[in-house]
Each structure stands twice: as C-alpha cells, then as structure tokens.
Amino acid sequence: MDQFFPGIPQNVPVYQLLADAFLDDDTLHLQGEMVAYEGPPNEHMAPLNDLAKARMQKMMDHLERCAMEKAELVGRKYTGRLTDLGDLIMQATSDAKVLQERAQTEAIKRAMPQPLSATPTPGLPTQKPLAIRKQEIDAKTTVKSYGNTVRQGRAAPEPIHKAGQDRLTGNAPLEG
C-alpha cells in the first residue's frame, strides 16, 4: 500500500472513487481520486487493498440482508438489489404504499377492549372487605413505618429540621 500513499500504515483501507463524493472531511473528492478512508465505504468506491475489500464485502452483505428483509416485510419476491435510481424510486414508492395499506388495516384490528358486561361483578361472598385485609397484612408484617403511626394511635415523630437549629433555615447559629 505504500505505493498509493507513502507514510500511511498498512491497516488503512484505500479506495478509488468511481463517482464524486463528500467524505467525512466535508470535502468534495472527485471521480478517479484515490483515498485512504477509514469510514464506511459506499457503492461508488473501488477497494484497492485487502482491508478495503473486506470492508466493502461486509457492507455489500449488509445491504443484501437489508434488501431481503424489506422484500419479506412487504411480501414481494426478492430478485436481487436494484442499482438503477429509477427502479429504486419505483420500488420504494410501491413498498411504501403496501406498508401504508397494511398499517391502516392493522389500526382497525387494534380496537379498544370492551368489558364482558356493563355491570361489574361483585366480590366473592367469602372475601373480606379491603380494610380488614389491609389490617391483617399490617399485623403480619415485621416492617413498621412512621407514616402509619397516627392511624395506629401513636404520636407522629418529631421533625428532623427545627427552625433556628439547623443549616437549612436563615436563623441557624453560625458555625466555626
């Protein structure tokens, strides 16, 4: 690779541009130019070294898988990826129509669930009222909270911050 770019290490992919392209450096690179480029390649870049060929193959395999998934999603037979811009636009428009029609029919299927009857079913006659069940649960637990102390007849705990005795009030004593 040193014959392409002296001083560039062997682990940098090198491509020849088959069409004008803006790359990551925000510069227009012209057709026929050779570039040492570590970003993702595109279909208009011819690989010139082994690393570039490996990256290009990985990218082409990914595009092929995506095209197969899209064909399966819209329910059409996959015959290969299109490269002609007019054919791509026509296929994308057709796929969008299929997906839009499918979304409209699926929206109809997703209706709000309806109750089985208009009146709610009463609780079981053997079931205790909710207040009694809560008391029984509180009696079984080993965890006691201070939030329930008023209800249980105990006095509320003292506040943590007292006016004039902590740093959270303006009347706090000076430290130091």
HURA-V753065 format. One record per pair of residues at least 4 apart in sequence whose C-alpha atoms are under 7 Angstrom apart, sorted by sequence separation. I is the first residue (numbers start at 1). J is the second residue. D is the distance in whole Angstrom. If there is no record, write none. Layout:
# HURA-V753065
i=I j=J d=D
i=I j=J d=D
This chain:
# HURA-V753065
i=1 j=5 d=7
i=2 j=6 d=5
i=22 j=26 d=6
i=23 j=27 d=6
i=29 j=33 d=7
i=41 j=45 d=7
i=48 j=52 d=6
i=49 j=53 d=6
i=50 j=54 d=6
i=51 j=55 d=6
i=52 j=56 d=6
i=53 j=57 d=6
i=54 j=58 d=6
i=55 j=59 d=6
i=56 j=60 d=6
i=57 j=61 d=6
i=58 j=62 d=6
i=59 j=63 d=6
i=60 j=64 d=6
i=61 j=65 d=6
i=62 j=66 d=6
i=63 j=67 d=6
i=64 j=68 d=6
i=65 j=69 d=6
i=66 j=70 d=6
i=67 j=71 d=6
i=68 j=72 d=6
i=69 j=73 d=6
i=70 j=74 d=6
i=71 j=75 d=6
i=72 j=76 d=6
i=84 j=88 d=6
i=85 j=89 d=6
i=86 j=90 d=6
i=87 j=91 d=6
i=88 j=92 d=6
i=89 j=93 d=6
i=90 j=94 d=6
i=91 j=95 d=6
i=92 j=96 d=6
i=93 j=97 d=6
i=94 j=98 d=6
i=95 j=99 d=6
i=96 j=100 d=6
i=97 j=101 d=6
i=98 j=102 d=6
i=99 j=103 d=6
i=100 j=104 d=6
i=101 j=105 d=6
i=102 j=106 d=6
i=103 j=107 d=6
i=104 j=108 d=7
i=105 j=109 d=7
i=106 j=110 d=6
i=123 j=127 d=7
i=128 j=132 d=6
i=129 j=133 d=6
i=130 j=134 d=6
i=131 j=135 d=6
i=132 j=136 d=6
i=133 j=137 d=6
i=134 j=138 d=6
i=135 j=139 d=6
i=136 j=140 d=6
i=137 j=141 d=6
i=148 j=152 d=6
i=149 j=153 d=6
i=150 j=154 d=5
i=162 j=166 d=6
i=2 j=7 d=7
i=22 j=27 d=6
i=47 j=52 d=5
i=71 j=76 d=5
i=82 j=87 d=7
i=128 j=133 d=6
i=149 j=154 d=5
i=150 j=155 d=6
i=161 j=166 d=6
i=164 j=169 d=6
i=167 j=172 d=5
i=2 j=8 d=7
i=22 j=28 d=5
i=47 j=53 d=5
i=71 j=77 d=6
i=82 j=88 d=6
i=149 j=155 d=6
i=150 j=156 d=6
i=163 j=169 d=6
i=166 j=172 d=5
i=21 j=28 d=6
i=22 j=29 d=6
i=71 j=78 d=6
i=149 j=156 d=6
i=164 j=171 d=5
i=165 j=172 d=5
i=20 j=28 d=7
i=21 j=29 d=5
i=164 j=172 d=4
i=165 j=173 d=7
i=1 j=10 d=6
i=20 j=29 d=6
i=21 j=30 d=7
i=164 j=173 d=7
i=20 j=30 d=4
i=68 j=78 d=6
i=19 j=30 d=7
i=20 j=31 d=5
i=19 j=31 d=4
i=18 j=31 d=5
i=17 j=31 d=5
i=18 j=32 d=6
i=67 j=81 d=6
i=17 j=32 d=5
i=41 j=56 d=6
i=16 j=32 d=6
i=17 j=33 d=6
i=16 j=33 d=6
i=17 j=34 d=6
i=64 j=81 d=7
i=16 j=34 d=4
i=15 j=34 d=6
i=16 j=35 d=6
i=14 j=34 d=7
i=15 j=35 d=5
i=14 j=35 d=6
i=15 j=36 d=6
i=74 j=95 d=6
i=14 j=36 d=4
i=13 j=36 d=6
i=14 j=37 d=6
i=12 j=36 d=6
i=13 j=37 d=6
i=74 j=98 d=6
i=12 j=37 d=7
i=13 j=38 d=6
i=19 j=44 d=6
i=74 j=99 d=7
i=12 j=38 d=6
i=18 j=44 d=5
i=17 j=44 d=6
i=18 j=45 d=6
i=17 j=45 d=5
i=18 j=46 d=7
i=16 j=45 d=6
i=17 j=46 d=6
i=15 j=45 d=6
i=16 j=46 d=5
i=15 j=46 d=5
i=16 j=47 d=7
i=15 j=47 d=4
i=16 j=48 d=7
i=14 j=47 d=6
i=15 j=48 d=5
i=14 j=48 d=5
i=14 j=49 d=6
i=13 j=49 d=6
i=15 j=52 d=7
i=13 j=51 d=5
i=14 j=52 d=6
i=13 j=52 d=4
i=11 j=51 d=7
